[in-house]
Amino acid sequence: MTTIIQRTLVIPSGYASPSVARYVWQLDDQTRRLYEGTADLTPEALQWQSGPGYNTIGMLFAHIAVAETHMAAVLLEGRSDSDVLGVLGIGPDDDGLPLPEDGRPPAVLAGKPLAFFKELIDKARAETKRAVKALTEADLDRRTVRQPGDGSTREYNVDWSLYHMVEHLAGHRAQIHQLQHLYARRAGS
């Protein structure tokens, strides 16, 4: 008997723009893959640091949530700032990124179980979905201009911002999986 493996992209309903719905599907799929690949992580594994100044898996989970919450408010909705604390229950700097060269993980993340970190990402995703539900195809070219304080002016459109949210999540997902392997090697499993 032949096994059939389907690879399909199922556009979620309820979005004004099919393009936006595709980005939401991509975010959800990357998150599903992250959750599946990390299902057995213990609090010890989540807070393991390979050395001072290096990120932990928990820090990266928190960072994904903090960054997505901020990008949804600023880049997608065009607000001047975000309310990371109000949405997630942790502050925008509580992910600890970037750590100084000799930095240790933030105490607020110490000993937290995987469910805590998944809840952060789930809250961030709910905020993203709320922010994009009514966006139309025409909204994809709406621009946000930011001046980050380094003398530059940066202009983002909604389409690129949604792409970047997917790219950001996928990049950190890869980092998390690499840290899992390093932790497992150190633990001898």
C-alpha positions as CSV (number, residue, x, y, z in Angstrom):
1,M,0.0,0.0,0.0
2,T,1.3,3.4,-1.0
3,T,1.3,6.1,1.7
4,I,0.1,9.5,0.5
5,I,1.6,12.5,2.2
6,Q,-0.2,15.7,1.4
7,R,1.5,19.0,1.5
8,T,-1.2,21.7,1.2
9,L,-1.6,25.3,2.2
10,V,-5.1,25.8,3.5
11,I,-6.0,29.5,3.5
12,P,-7.7,30.4,6.8
13,S,-11.1,32.1,6.5
14,G,-12.2,35.3,8.0
15,Y,-9.6,37.6,6.6
16,A,-10.3,40.5,4.2
17,S,-7.2,39.8,2.2
18,P,-6.1,36.4,0.8
19,S,-2.5,37.5,0.9
20,V,-2.8,38.4,4.6
21,A,-4.5,35.0,5.2
22,R,-1.5,33.3,3.6
23,Y,0.9,35.1,5.9
24,V,-1.2,34.1,8.9
25,W,-1.1,30.5,7.7
26,Q,2.7,30.6,7.4
27,L,3.0,32.1,10.9
28,D,0.8,29.4,12.3
29,D,2.6,26.6,10.4
30,Q,6.0,27.8,11.6
31,T,4.6,27.9,15.2
32,R,3.1,24.4,14.9
33,R,6.5,23.1,13.8
34,L,8.2,24.9,16.6
35,Y,5.8,23.4,19.2
36,E,6.1,19.9,17.7
37,G,9.8,20.0,17.7
38,T,10.1,21.3,21.3
39,A,7.3,19.3,23.0
40,D,9.6,17.5,25.4
41,L,11.6,20.6,26.7
42,T,11.9,20.8,30.5
43,P,12.3,24.0,32.4
44,E,16.0,23.1,32.8
45,A,16.4,22.8,29.1
46,L,14.5,26.1,28.5
47,Q,16.9,28.0,30.8
48,W,20.1,26.3,29.9
49,Q,22.8,28.7,28.8
50,S,25.8,27.5,26.9
51,G,27.9,30.3,28.4
52,P,27.5,33.9,29.6
53,G,26.1,36.2,27.0
54,Y,24.4,33.4,25.0
55,N,20.6,33.1,24.5
56,T,18.6,30.4,26.1
57,I,15.7,28.6,24.4
58,G,13.3,30.3,26.8
59,M,14.7,33.7,26.0
60,L,14.2,33.0,22.2
61,F,10.6,31.8,22.8
62,A,9.9,35.0,24.8
63,H,11.7,37.1,22.1
64,I,9.5,35.7,19.4
65,A,6.4,36.8,21.3
66,V,7.7,40.2,22.3
67,A,8.9,41.0,18.8
68,E,5.6,39.8,17.1
69,T,3.5,41.8,19.5
70,H,5.6,44.9,18.9
71,M,5.6,44.4,15.1
72,A,1.9,43.9,15.0
73,A,1.3,47.2,16.7
74,V,4.0,49.3,15.0
75,L,4.4,47.9,11.6
76,L,1.0,46.5,10.9
77,E,-1.3,49.0,12.7
78,G,1.1,52.0,12.4
79,R,1.0,52.8,16.1
80,S,3.9,54.8,17.5
81,D,4.6,52.1,20.1
82,S,3.3,48.8,21.4
83,D,1.9,47.5,24.7
84,V,3.9,44.3,25.1
85,L,3.3,44.3,28.9
86,G,-0.4,44.6,28.5
87,V,-0.6,41.9,25.8
88,L,1.9,39.4,27.2
89,G,2.2,40.1,30.8
90,I,6.0,40.5,30.5
91,G,7.8,43.7,29.5
92,P,9.5,44.4,26.2
93,D,13.0,43.9,27.7
94,D,12.0,40.7,29.7
95,D,13.3,38.5,26.9
96,G,16.8,39.6,27.7
97,L,17.8,40.2,24.1
98,P,20.4,41.3,23.3
99,L,22.4,40.0,26.3
100,P,25.7,41.8,27.1
101,E,28.8,39.6,26.6
102,D,28.8,38.4,30.2
103,G,25.0,38.4,30.5
104,R,22.8,35.9,32.2
105,P,19.1,35.1,31.3
106,P,16.5,37.4,32.9
107,A,15.2,36.1,36.3
108,V,11.6,36.6,35.1
109,L,12.0,33.6,32.8
110,A,13.8,31.3,35.3
111,G,12.2,27.9,35.9
112,K,9.2,28.5,33.7
113,P,7.7,25.5,31.9
114,L,7.2,25.2,28.2
115,A,3.5,26.0,28.6
116,F,4.4,29.5,29.8
117,F,6.4,30.2,26.7
118,K,3.8,28.8,24.4
119,E,1.2,31.0,26.0
120,L,3.3,34.0,25.3
121,I,3.5,33.2,21.6
122,D,-0.2,32.3,21.5
123,K,-1.1,35.7,23.0
124,A,1.2,37.5,20.5
125,R,-0.4,35.5,17.6
126,A,-3.9,36.4,18.8
127,E,-2.9,40.1,18.7
128,T,-1.4,39.7,15.2
129,K,-4.6,38.1,14.0
130,R,-6.7,40.8,15.5
131,A,-4.5,43.5,13.9
132,V,-4.7,41.9,10.4
133,K,-8.3,40.6,10.1
134,A,-9.6,43.6,8.3
135,L,-6.5,44.4,6.2
136,T,-7.3,44.5,2.5
137,E,-5.0,43.8,-0.5
138,A,-4.6,47.6,-0.9
139,D,-3.5,47.9,2.8
140,L,-0.4,45.8,1.9
141,D,1.3,48.8,0.5
142,R,0.5,51.1,3.4
143,R,3.8,52.5,4.8
144,T,5.1,53.1,8.2
145,V,8.1,55.3,8.7
146,R,10.4,54.9,11.7
147,Q,13.5,56.7,12.9
148,P,15.3,54.3,15.2
149,G,17.7,56.8,16.7
150,D,20.8,55.8,14.6
151,G,20.3,58.6,12.2
152,S,18.5,56.5,9.6
153,T,14.9,56.7,8.4
154,R,13.3,53.3,7.7
155,E,10.2,52.8,5.7
156,Y,8.2,49.6,5.9
157,N,5.1,48.5,4.0
158,V,2.6,46.0,5.5
159,D,3.4,43.3,3.0
160,W,7.2,43.3,3.8
161,S,6.3,43.5,7.6
162,L,4.2,40.4,7.4
163,Y,7.0,38.6,5.4
164,H,9.5,39.7,8.1
165,M,7.3,38.4,10.9
166,V,7.4,34.9,9.2
167,E,11.2,35.3,8.5
168,H,11.9,36.3,12.1
169,L,9.9,33.4,13.5
170,A,11.6,30.9,11.2
171,G,15.1,32.1,12.0
172,H,14.6,31.9,15.7
173,R,12.9,28.5,15.3
174,A,16.2,27.3,13.7
175,Q,18.2,28.8,16.6
176,I,16.0,27.0,19.1
177,H,16.4,23.7,17.4
178,Q,20.2,24.2,17.4
179,L,20.2,24.9,21.1
180,Q,18.2,21.8,21.7
181,H,20.9,19.7,20.0
182,L,23.6,21.4,22.0
183,Y,21.7,20.9,25.2
184,A,21.1,17.2,24.4
185,R,24.7,16.7,23.6
186,R,25.7,18.3,26.9
187,A,23.2,16.2,28.8
188,G,24.5,13.1,27.0
189,S,21.2,12.1,25.4
